[in-house]
Structure formats: structure tokens, C-alpha cells
């Protein structure tokens, strides 16, 4: 390029452009290429330069019964063999960036994939967004941390995030308000994080992520007072899901204005928005009736 400019200056060809014919043939070719590149770059629409890529929710990527998940963003993955790298899809779950690493129809295939990744330093887990898993090795199953709330939910959330380096959200579990942290983490990672929280005087319990899948309902406003009670879980209890019919593209946003953790799902071939989950049928019925006033056709199903 410097040589080109010197030759142009030497022949007084900076202006006018019409004198370009005085250049040698090979230099004229370079001028043509440079001008073409500049012209083309200026004519590229802004939309083509920076396209917004929407990151899907992890449950939306695959309808397979078993999925392999890494509870961190894809950018944090170590170098992987090509056959594993091409399976990686960025996604999000409960406001946390994650990486989907394959969907499978059986426990053996998903467990094999998870073990492959662990050998490479990726703390992958096997999870199901549609059913309870009972045939996956315990060390490969996804976990989540529940912490007790005090009278200052916002402060508690900040403490958990600061101590764990993980996202934390307000949620309900067994009809009471808790903080949920490190969703879909491995049991080893979840236990290490829970121990860190306990060492700072924060009550923390590691439970199976199957108990909060589908996603938990949003808890009361962070500004409201919440009375803490001892944690208790009942994995044999039924789960009741409140589903709002998805009648338009804006239905999801409308429901999320009421229930921030609502998400799109499909039931019996029809599109719905899952609003809340309950273990108590009476509470579920009340919520169904309340939402049905604004969203006619809201239904309640039992898992």
C-alpha cells in the first residue's frame, strides 16, 4: 500500500482520478481492488454487519428425554474434539448462561457423553426437562442449591451471588419462598458451594434439580417480608403445572409480566406458556382460576 501511495504521489495522481490511466497495469489493478473494497464495505447494510443472535432456553433445544448440560457459558469451555465441539449450543436456564452438549433417548448414551466431557475437564451433568430421572448415576445427575431467605431477600441474593460467583433467583419450593442458586450444577460442585455458604452462616441445602424441573414459579416481590421455615422436600409428591394457552406471539411476554420465570412449552401438541408449578393441588387450582380470568383456557395438569 505504501508503495502504491508513493507511486501515486510521484505521478501527481492523487487528484484528479482520471489520471489513473498513467499508472502501470499491475498498479492499476491494485487501485481497482482497493477502491472496490472500500466501496463495498461502505455499502454493506448495518444489519448485515451486526446481527442479533437470540440464545434459546435450554429446554427448547431438544425434545429428547436426556440432555447433557454444562452449567456455564460456552465461552468457558476448554478446547474440545470436533465431534464434541459441534454439539455445543449456548442456552440459558433460570437466568443462567449454560451450554447444551447433546440430547439422547436413553441413560447410557447421555451418561457416556457426560463422562467423555468430564475426562476433558468439563463438569457436565445429565438432566431431563420432561421427566424424573432414576436410571442415571448419582454423580452425573444435576443438582441445585436452596438457601433460606431472611427478612431482606435482596441482601440475601447479593450475598449468595457474591460468595458463590453464581446467579441466584427468588423461587418457590414446597409452597414457600427460597433462593435458588447454581441450577444444573454437578453434585460435587453444588456441595462445595453449599459448604462455602454454610461457612458464612447461610443455610444451604443441595437437592436434585429434578425437583425444580420444570422451572419454579416466581416468589413474592423481593421487597416483601418472607418468613423462613426449615427446608423440606417430598420427591414423591405430585407436581401440578399451570399452563396458559399461547394464543399469540405476545402471550409469553404478557405472562412473564406476572410470572417472570414463565416459559414456552408444548402439551398434547398445543402451544402453552407454563406459568407456575405447585406440589399442593388447592394452591394450583387457585392460581389456575386467577390466571384464567386474564387468559381464558388456562389449564392445570398433574405430573
C-alpha positions in Angstrom: 0.0 0.0 0.0 2.8 2.4 0.9 4.5 1.7 -2.5 1.2 2.4 -4.2 0.8 5.8 -2.5 4.4 6.7 -3.3 3.8 5.9 -7.0 0.6 7.9 -7.0 2.3 10.9 -5.4 5.2 10.7 -7.8 2.9 10.9 -10.7 0.6 13.5 -9.1 -2.3 11.1 -9.3 -4.0 11.8 -6.1 -6.3 14.1 -7.9 -7.9 14.0 -10.4 -8.9 10.3 -10.6 -8.9 10.5 -14.3 -5.1 10.4 -14.3 -5.2 6.8 -13.0 -4.6 5.5 -16.5 -1.0 6.8 -16.2 -0.3 4.0 -13.7 1.4 0.7 -14.8 -1.1 -2.1 -15.4 -0.3 -4.0 -12.3 -0.7 -0.9 -10.1 -4.0 0.0 -11.7 -5.2 -3.5 -10.7 -4.3 -2.7 -7.1 -6.1 0.6 -7.2 -9.2 -1.1 -8.6 -9.1 -3.7 -5.8 -8.6 -1.1 -3.0 -11.4 1.2 -4.4 -13.7 -1.8 -4.7 -13.1 -3.0 -1.2 -13.7 0.5 0.3 -16.8 0.9 -1.8 -18.2 -2.5 -0.9 -17.5 -2.0 2.8 -19.3 1.3 2.8 -22.4 -0.2 1.1 -22.8 -3.1 3.5 -26.1 -2.6 5.4 -25.6 -2.2 9.2 -28.0 -5.1 9.8 -25.6 -7.4 7.9 -22.6 -6.3 9.9 -24.1 -6.9 13.4 -26.9 -9.4 13.6 -28.6 -10.1 16.9 -28.4 -13.8 17.8 -31.1 -15.0 20.1 -29.9 -17.5 22.7 -32.6 -20.2 23.3 -33.8 -21.5 26.6 -32.1 -24.9 27.3 -35.4 -26.8 27.4 -36.3 -25.6 23.9 -33.2 -27.1 22.2 -34.2 -30.7 22.2 -37.2 -32.9 22.9 -35.0 -35.9 23.8 -35.6 -37.4 27.3 -32.0 -37.0 28.4 -29.8 -33.9 27.8 -26.2 -33.2 28.7 -25.6 -29.7 30.2 -22.6 -27.7 31.3 -23.7 -25.0 33.8 -21.5 -22.3 32.3 -21.4 -20.3 29.2 -20.0 -21.9 26.0 -17.1 -19.4 26.0 -15.8 -21.1 29.2 -15.4 -24.5 27.5 -11.9 -25.8 27.1 -10.7 -26.9 23.7 -12.8 -29.9 22.7 -12.6 -32.6 19.9 -14.5 -31.6 16.9 -17.3 -34.2 17.4 -18.0 -32.7 20.8 -17.5 -29.0 19.9 -20.1 -29.2 17.1 -22.7 -30.4 19.7 -22.2 -27.4 21.9 -25.1 -24.9 21.8 -25.3 -21.8 24.1 -28.5 -21.6 26.1 -30.0 -20.2 29.2 -31.9 -21.7 32.1 -33.3 -19.8 35.2 -31.4 -16.7 34.1 -28.1 -18.6 33.9 -25.9 -19.0 30.8 -25.3 -22.7 30.1 -24.1 -24.9 27.3 -26.2 -27.8 25.8 -24.0 -30.7 24.8 -26.3 -33.3 23.3 -29.7 -34.9 23.6 -30.3 -38.6 24.0 -33.0 -41.2 24.2 -31.5 -43.2 26.9 -29.4 -43.0 30.1 -26.5 -45.0 28.7 -25.8 -42.6 25.8 -26.2 -39.5 27.9 -24.0 -40.9 30.7 -21.3 -41.8 28.2 -21.3 -38.3 26.8 -21.1 -36.7 30.2 -18.2 -38.9 31.2 -16.4 -38.1 28.0 -16.7 -34.4 28.8 -15.6 -34.9 32.5 -12.5 -36.6 31.3 -11.8 -33.3 29.4 -12.4 -31.1 32.4 -16.0 -30.2 31.7 -18.3 -30.6 34.7 -21.2 -31.8 32.6 -24.4 -33.4 34.0 -27.3 -35.4 32.7 -30.7 -33.9 33.1 -34.3 -34.1 31.8 -36.6 -31.2 31.4 -39.6 -33.5 30.8 -39.4 -36.3 33.3 -37.8 -37.6 36.6 -34.5 -39.5 36.1 -33.9 -42.7 38.1 -31.5 -44.5 35.8 -28.6 -42.1 35.7 -25.6 -42.4 38.0 -26.0 -40.1 41.0 -22.7 -38.4 40.4 -23.9 -37.4 36.9 -27.3 -36.0 37.9 -27.9 -32.3 38.1 -28.2 -30.5 41.4 -29.3 -27.2 42.7 -28.8 -25.2 45.9 -31.6 -23.9 48.0 -30.9 -21.2 50.6 -33.1 -19.8 53.2 -34.5 -16.3 52.9 -34.4 -13.7 55.7 -36.3 -10.5 56.1 -34.1 -8.9 53.4 -34.4 -11.0 50.2 -32.4 -8.6 48.1 -29.5 -8.6 50.5 -29.6 -12.4 50.8 -29.5 -12.6 47.0 -26.5 -10.3 46.8 -24.6 -12.3 49.4 -25.2 -15.6 47.7 -24.1 -14.3 44.3 -21.0 -12.7 45.9 -20.0 -15.9 47.8 -20.7 -18.4 45.0 -20.0 -16.4 41.8 -23.2 -18.0 40.6 -26.6 -16.5 39.7 -29.3 -16.7 42.3 -33.1 -16.1 41.9 -36.1 -15.9 44.1 -38.3 -19.1 43.7 -40.8 -21.2 45.5 -40.2 -24.7 46.7 -42.9 -26.7 48.5 -45.1 -23.6 48.6 -42.6 -21.3 50.3 -40.0 -18.8 49.2 -36.3 -19.6 48.9 -33.3 -18.6 47.0 -32.2 -20.9 44.2 -28.6 -20.9 43.2 -26.3 -22.8 40.8 -29.0 -24.6 38.9 -28.0 -27.8 37.0 -24.6 -27.9 38.6 -22.9 -31.2 39.4 -23.3 -32.7 42.9 -19.6 -32.2 43.6 -19.8 -28.5 42.6 -23.1 -27.9 44.4 -21.8 -29.4 47.6 -18.6 -27.3 47.5 -20.7 -24.2 47.0 -23.1 -25.1 49.8 -20.2 -25.7 52.2 -18.9 -22.2 51.3 -22.3 -20.7 52.1 -22.6 -22.6 55.4 -19.2 -21.4 56.5 -20.6 -17.8 56.2 -23.7 -18.6 58.3 -26.1 -19.0 55.4 -28.3 -22.1 55.5 -27.9 -24.0 52.2 -29.2 -27.4 51.0 -28.3 -29.4 47.9 -31.2 -31.1 46.2 -31.8 -32.9 42.9 -32.5 -30.5 40.1 -35.3 -32.9 39.1 -37.3 -31.4 42.0 -37.3 -28.0 40.3 -37.9 -29.1 36.7 -39.9 -27.6 35.1 -38.7 -24.2 36.4 -40.0 -23.0 39.7 -42.6 -20.3 39.9 -41.6 -16.8 40.8 -41.6 -15.9 44.5 -43.3 -12.9 46.0 -41.7 -9.5 45.5 -38.2 -9.1 46.8 -39.5 -6.2 48.8 -42.0 -8.3 50.8 -41.2 -9.9 54.1 -40.8 -13.7 53.9 -40.8 -15.9 57.0 -38.2 -18.6 56.8 -39.1 -22.2 57.7 -36.9 -25.3 57.7 -36.3 -26.8 54.3 -38.3 -29.9 53.4 -38.7 -31.8 50.2 -41.0 -34.5 49.1 -39.8 -36.1 45.9 -42.8 -38.5 45.8 -45.3 -35.7 45.8 -47.2 -34.8 42.7 -46.4 -31.7 40.7 -49.2 -29.6 39.4 -48.4 -27.3 36.4 -50.5 -24.3 35.4 -50.5 -23.8 31.6 -51.7 -20.7 29.8 -52.7 -21.2 26.1 -50.3 -19.4 23.8 -52.7 -17.5 21.6 -50.3 -15.0 20.1 -46.6 -14.2 19.9 -47.0 -11.7 22.8 -48.6 -14.2 25.2 -45.3 -15.2 26.7 -44.4 -11.6 27.5 -47.8 -11.0 29.0 -47.5 -14.0 31.3 -43.9 -13.2 32.2 -45.1 -9.7 33.4 -46.9 -11.6 36.1 -44.7 -14.7 36.4 -41.1 -13.8 35.4 -40.0 -17.5 35.2 -42.8 -18.5 32.8 -41.6 -20.3 29.6 -43.0 -21.7 26.4 -43.9 -25.4 26.3 -46.0 -27.9 24.4 -48.7 -30.1 25.8 -50.6 -32.6 23.7 -49.4 -31.0 20.6 -50.6 -27.5 21.5 -48.5 -24.4 22.4 -48.7 -23.2 26.0 -46.9 -21.0 28.5 -46.0 -22.8 31.7 -46.7 -20.2 34.4 -46.3 -21.9 37.7 -45.7 -25.3 39.4 -47.1 -26.5 42.7 -47.0 -29.5 45.0 -50.3 -28.5 46.6 -53.4 -29.0 44.4 -55.5 -26.4 46.2 -52.9 -23.7 45.6 -52.5 -24.8 42.0 -56.3 -24.6 41.4 -56.4 -21.1 42.9 -53.6 -19.9 40.6 -55.3 -21.5 37.6 -58.5 -19.7 38.4 -56.7 -16.4 38.9 -54.8 -16.6 35.6 -57.9 -17.9 33.7 -59.6 -14.6 34.3 -56.9 -12.8 32.2 -56.0 -15.8 30.0 -59.1 -17.9 29.2 -58.4 -21.5 28.6 -55.7 -21.8 31.3 -55.4 -25.4 32.4 -54.0 -27.4 35.3 -52.2 -30.7 34.7 -50.7 -33.2 37.1 -47.3 -34.9 36.6 
